[in-house]
Amino acid sequence: MQLEDALAIFQGDRVVVEYSSQGRAQLEAAIDALKVALCVPDSLDETRESEVNAFLVAWDQRDLTVKLSQGYLTLGVIFAKGGDGEADAYRKGKHWGLKSLRMDPDFALVEKRDGFLNAVGQETDVPSLYWACMNWLSLANFDRLAAVSSGVVKKTIAMFERVLELDETYDCYGAYRVLGSIWGALPWLPFGTYRRDLERARTYLCHVVDDPQLCGDPRPWPIDPACTEYLGNRRVLAEYYLMEKGLRAEAAQVLQSVLDAPVGDTYPLFNARAQDDARRLLEEARKHL
């Protein structure tokens, strides 16, 4: 695949390929084309952060590193989920995303002098922050307790909160959706800042789901109609709030609404994945009704 064709599947905050084996092959070919354009040698181990950090990339190619991060996240979440390659996809995507951040000399300087969180606080590149964090968080989900104790949760929450400050609409208000899932999925711990907080999860998710019973009527803030079209918002509500609250019947109703909705033309890839996830979750919810 030529670089021009690879770039064509990245349409802003979306990857546009079919939800099929052909779509996976197209995405993997695009990832390979991005690496060819960056002159990434076969010997570079993308799963090692130190190797990716040490690899030299020209400033005018920074956008390619961001797209690599986004491509790997999409590969893991959509096509490799539950498979052997899922964790490695996130690991590679995390490293390219962090590299993109550290290519900014201001970020690198502040990180070295004042630490990672301060560097995040002054960063303005939304895609670099967002896709680095999406991969990092997805990888952290494999061991959530370790993610809390190692500080990963603190860092990823700070990154998504920075995205909200810069552009809350990015990836169909994705930072709200993901922050809601974080607070709903954290371990139940007896103390500490970073433990499950379903009320906080509800507050974030009410920015992206149109549910008067859950969020109040009138709503405390308006909701973009696009959020209803993005089916992953309702899937996250069901999985990380309603089911965690033990509201299985309500979760089943929301999940059924995901399955009844059209995939549509705006978010076809992620909506198709959301419907597959909704089928699995609906079966689980109905076991407890």
C-alpha positions as CSV (number, residue, x, y, z in Angstrom):
1,M,0.0,0.0,0.0
2,Q,1.2,3.5,-0.9
3,L,1.4,6.1,1.8
4,E,-1.3,8.2,0.2
5,D,-3.7,5.3,0.3
6,A,-2.7,4.6,4.0
7,L,-3.4,8.2,5.0
8,A,-6.8,8.0,3.3
9,I,-8.2,5.6,5.8
10,F,-7.4,8.1,8.6
11,Q,-10.2,10.6,8.5
12,G,-9.6,12.9,11.4
13,D,-10.4,11.1,14.6
14,R,-11.8,8.0,12.8
15,V,-10.3,5.1,10.9
16,V,-12.5,4.1,8.0
17,V,-12.2,0.5,6.9
18,E,-14.7,-2.4,6.7
19,Y,-15.4,-4.4,9.9
20,S,-14.2,-7.6,8.2
21,S,-11.0,-9.6,7.6
22,Q,-10.5,-7.4,4.5
23,G,-10.7,-4.3,6.7
24,R,-8.2,-5.7,9.1
25,A,-5.8,-6.5,6.2
26,Q,-6.2,-2.9,4.9
27,L,-5.5,-1.5,8.4
28,E,-2.4,-3.6,8.8
29,A,-1.2,-2.6,5.4
30,A,-1.7,1.0,6.3
31,I,0.4,0.5,9.5
32,D,3.1,-1.0,7.4
33,A,3.0,1.8,4.9
34,L,3.4,4.4,7.7
35,K,6.4,2.5,9.0
36,V,8.0,2.4,5.6
37,A,7.4,6.2,5.3
38,L,9.2,6.6,8.6
39,C,12.0,4.2,7.5
40,V,11.4,2.0,10.6
41,P,13.7,-1.0,10.2
42,D,12.5,-4.5,10.7
43,S,14.9,-4.8,13.6
44,L,13.2,-2.1,15.7
45,D,11.2,-3.8,18.5
46,E,8.1,-1.6,18.8
47,T,7.1,-3.3,22.0
48,R,10.1,-1.7,23.8
49,E,9.6,2.0,24.7
50,S,13.3,2.7,24.8
51,E,13.8,1.5,21.2
52,V,10.9,3.6,19.9
53,N,12.0,6.7,21.9
54,A,15.6,6.4,20.5
55,F,14.4,6.1,16.9
56,L,14.9,9.4,15.1
57,V,11.9,10.9,13.3
58,A,11.9,14.3,11.6
59,W,9.6,16.9,13.1
60,D,7.6,17.2,9.8
61,Q,6.7,13.4,10.1
62,R,5.3,13.7,13.6
63,D,1.8,13.2,12.3
64,L,2.8,9.8,11.0
65,T,3.7,8.7,14.5
66,V,0.3,9.8,15.8
67,K,-1.4,7.8,13.0
68,L,0.6,4.8,14.0
69,S,-0.6,5.1,17.5
70,Q,-4.2,5.5,16.3
71,G,-3.8,2.6,13.9
72,Y,-2.5,0.2,16.6
73,L,-5.3,1.2,19.0
74,T,-7.9,0.5,16.3
75,L,-6.2,-2.8,15.5
76,G,-6.3,-3.9,19.1
77,V,-9.8,-2.7,20.0
78,I,-11.6,-3.7,16.8
79,F,-9.8,-6.6,15.2
80,A,-7.4,-8.2,17.8
81,K,-9.6,-8.0,20.9
82,G,-9.4,-11.2,22.9
83,G,-6.6,-12.5,20.7
84,D,-2.9,-13.0,21.2
85,G,-1.9,-9.8,19.4
86,E,-4.2,-7.4,21.4
87,A,-1.8,-6.4,24.1
88,D,1.1,-6.0,21.7
89,A,-1.0,-3.7,19.5
90,Y,-1.7,-1.4,22.5
91,R,1.9,-1.6,23.6
92,K,3.2,-0.5,20.2
93,G,0.5,2.2,19.9
94,K,1.4,3.6,23.4
95,H,5.1,3.9,22.5
96,W,4.4,5.7,19.2
97,G,2.0,8.0,20.9
98,L,4.4,8.9,23.7
99,K,7.1,9.4,21.1
100,S,4.9,11.9,19.4
101,L,4.4,13.8,22.6
102,R,8.2,13.7,23.4
103,M,9.0,15.0,19.9
104,D,7.6,18.3,21.1
105,P,10.7,19.9,22.7
106,D,8.6,21.8,25.3
107,F,7.0,18.5,26.4
108,A,10.3,16.8,26.6
109,L,11.9,19.6,28.6
110,V,9.1,19.9,31.1
111,E,8.9,16.1,31.5
112,K,12.6,16.0,32.3
113,R,12.6,19.0,34.6
114,D,9.2,18.8,36.3
115,G,7.8,15.3,35.6
116,F,5.3,13.7,33.2
117,L,2.1,15.2,34.7
118,N,3.4,18.8,34.4
119,A,4.4,18.1,30.8
120,V,0.8,16.9,30.1
121,G,-0.6,20.0,31.6
122,Q,1.1,22.2,29.1
123,E,0.7,20.0,26.0
124,T,-1.7,21.2,23.3
125,D,-1.6,18.4,20.7
126,V,-4.9,16.6,21.2
127,P,-4.4,13.6,18.9
128,S,-1.0,12.8,20.4
129,L,-2.4,13.0,23.9
130,Y,-5.5,11.0,23.1
131,W,-4.2,8.1,21.1
132,A,-1.1,7.6,23.4
133,C,-3.5,7.5,26.4
134,M,-6.1,5.3,24.7
135,N,-3.4,2.7,24.0
136,W,-1.9,3.0,27.5
137,L,-5.2,2.7,29.2
138,S,-6.2,-0.3,27.0
139,L,-3.0,-2.0,28.0
140,A,-3.5,-1.2,31.7
141,N,-6.9,-2.9,31.6
142,F,-5.1,-6.3,31.6
143,D,-4.1,-5.6,35.2
144,R,-6.2,-2.8,36.7
145,L,-4.8,-3.1,40.2
146,A,-1.2,-2.8,39.0
147,A,-2.3,0.2,36.9
148,V,-3.4,2.0,40.1
149,S,-0.4,1.1,42.2
150,S,2.1,2.0,39.4
151,G,0.5,5.5,38.7
152,V,-0.7,4.6,35.3
153,V,-4.3,5.5,36.2
154,K,-3.3,8.9,37.6
155,K,-1.4,9.7,34.4
156,T,-4.1,8.5,32.0
157,I,-6.8,10.4,33.9
158,A,-4.7,13.6,33.7
159,M,-4.2,13.1,30.0
160,F,-7.9,12.7,29.3
161,E,-8.7,15.7,31.5
162,R,-6.2,17.7,29.4
163,V,-8.0,16.6,26.2
164,L,-11.3,17.8,27.7
165,E,-9.7,21.2,28.3
166,L,-8.4,21.4,24.7
167,D,-11.2,19.8,22.7
168,E,-14.0,17.9,24.4
169,T,-15.6,16.9,21.1
170,Y,-12.6,14.8,19.9
171,D,-13.5,11.3,18.9
172,C,-17.2,12.0,19.5
173,Y,-16.5,13.3,23.0
174,G,-14.3,10.3,23.7
175,A,-12.6,11.6,26.8
176,Y,-16.0,11.8,28.6
177,R,-16.7,8.2,27.5
178,V,-13.4,6.9,28.5
179,L,-13.2,8.7,31.9
180,G,-16.7,7.3,32.7
181,S,-15.4,3.8,31.9
182,I,-12.2,4.3,34.0
183,W,-14.1,5.3,37.1
184,G,-16.6,2.5,36.6
185,A,-13.9,-0.1,36.1
186,L,-11.4,0.7,38.8
187,P,-11.0,-1.9,41.5
188,W,-13.2,-1.7,44.6
189,L,-10.6,-0.5,47.1
190,P,-11.1,0.4,50.8
191,F,-9.2,3.7,50.5
192,G,-7.3,5.9,48.0
193,T,-8.1,8.4,45.3
194,Y,-8.1,5.9,42.4
195,R,-10.8,3.4,43.3
196,R,-14.2,2.7,41.8
197,D,-16.5,5.7,41.9
198,L,-19.8,5.0,40.0
199,E,-21.2,8.5,40.7
200,R,-18.2,10.1,39.0
201,A,-18.6,7.6,36.2
202,R,-22.3,8.6,35.8
203,T,-21.4,12.3,35.7
204,Y,-18.9,11.8,32.8
205,L,-21.2,9.5,30.9
206,C,-24.1,11.9,31.1
207,H,-22.2,14.1,28.7
208,V,-22.5,11.5,26.0
209,V,-25.8,9.6,26.6
210,D,-29.3,10.9,26.3
211,D,-31.0,9.3,29.3
212,P,-33.2,11.7,31.3
213,Q,-33.8,9.0,34.0
214,L,-30.1,8.7,34.6
215,C,-29.0,12.3,34.0
216,G,-32.1,14.3,35.0
217,D,-34.7,16.2,33.0
218,P,-33.9,18.9,32.1
219,R,-30.3,17.9,31.5
220,P,-27.6,19.8,33.4
221,W,-25.9,20.4,30.0
222,P,-26.9,19.9,26.3
223,I,-25.9,16.7,24.5
224,D,-24.7,16.6,20.9
225,P,-27.0,14.4,18.8
226,A,-23.9,12.8,17.4
227,C,-23.4,11.1,20.7
228,T,-26.6,9.1,20.2
229,E,-25.3,8.0,16.8
230,Y,-22.0,6.7,18.3
231,L,-23.2,3.4,19.8
232,G,-20.1,2.9,22.0
233,N,-21.4,5.6,24.3
234,R,-24.4,3.5,25.3
235,R,-22.4,0.3,25.4
236,V,-20.0,1.9,27.9
237,L,-23.0,3.1,30.0
238,A,-24.3,-0.4,30.2
239,E,-21.0,-2.1,30.9
240,Y,-19.3,0.3,33.3
241,Y,-22.2,1.9,35.1
242,L,-25.6,0.1,34.9
243,M,-24.1,-3.4,35.3
244,E,-21.7,-2.4,38.0
245,K,-24.7,-0.9,39.9
246,G,-26.5,-4.2,39.5
247,L,-29.1,-2.6,37.2
248,R,-29.2,-5.6,34.9
249,A,-32.7,-5.0,33.4
250,E,-31.8,-1.4,32.7
251,A,-28.5,-2.5,31.2
252,A,-30.3,-5.0,29.0
253,Q,-32.6,-2.3,27.7
254,V,-29.7,0.0,26.8
255,L,-27.8,-2.9,25.1
256,Q,-30.9,-3.9,23.1
257,S,-31.1,-0.3,21.9
258,V,-27.5,-0.6,20.7
259,L,-28.4,-3.7,18.7
260,D,-31.6,-2.1,17.3
261,A,-29.8,1.0,16.1
262,P,-28.4,1.3,12.6
263,V,-24.6,1.1,12.2
264,G,-24.8,4.2,10.0
265,D,-22.3,5.8,7.8
266,T,-20.5,8.1,10.3
267,Y,-19.0,5.6,12.7
268,P,-19.4,2.3,10.9
269,L,-16.3,0.5,12.2
270,F,-16.7,1.3,15.9
271,N,-20.5,1.0,15.8
272,A,-20.2,-2.5,14.3
273,R,-17.7,-3.4,17.1
274,A,-20.0,-1.9,19.7
275,Q,-22.9,-4.1,18.5
276,D,-20.7,-7.2,18.8
277,D,-19.8,-6.2,22.4
278,A,-23.4,-5.4,23.1
279,R,-24.5,-8.9,22.1
280,R,-22.0,-10.4,24.5
281,L,-22.9,-8.1,27.4
282,L,-26.6,-8.6,26.8
283,E,-26.2,-12.3,27.2
284,E,-24.4,-11.8,30.4
285,A,-27.0,-9.3,31.7
286,R,-29.9,-11.6,31.0
287,K,-28.2,-14.4,33.0
288,H,-28.9,-12.4,36.1
289,L,-32.4,-11.2,35.4
